[in-house]
Amino acid sequence: MFWTILMQLSFSFLATLAFAIITNVPRRSLIACGLTGTFGWMTYWILMHLDAGTTMSTLAGAFVVAIASFFFAKSKRLPVTIFNVPGIVPLVPGGLAYQAVRNFVLGDYLEAISFSVRVALVAGAIAAGLVLSEVLNHSIRRFREHKENI
C-alpha cells in the first residue's frame, strides 16, 4: 500500500509538472503547480477507494485543485490560472474519451455513448468543482469586505 501511495503521489506530481513546463508557466511556480495537481489527484484517488464514485471524486478533486490554486496564487502573486490549468490535468478523462472515440470507430455505438456520457459527467464535475471554489472564494472575500466596512 505504501508503494502504491508513493507512486500515485510521484506520478501525479510529475504529470502536472510536465504539463506546467509545456505550457511555459514561470519557473518559480513549477513546484506549486506540481503540488496543486498532486493534491487534486490524491483527493480523487482516496475518494475513489472510499467508493464515492467517479463524478463525486472528480468534483472533490477539482475543488481541491481550485482551492490550492487560490492559495498558491496569493502566495506567489501570480494569476490563479497558472496553477489551475496544470493542476486539473491529472483529472482529465483522457482514457474515457479515447474509449468513446474507439468504440464509435469500431461501430459499437451503445458502448461509445456510454463512455461519452461518462466523459461528459467527469468534465462537468471538473467545471463544477472549479466554479464552486470560485463561488466560495468570492463569498469569503465579500464577507471580509463587508466585515471591514462595519
Order of alpha helices (4+ residues) and beta strands (2+ residues): alpha-alpha-alpha-alpha-alpha-alpha
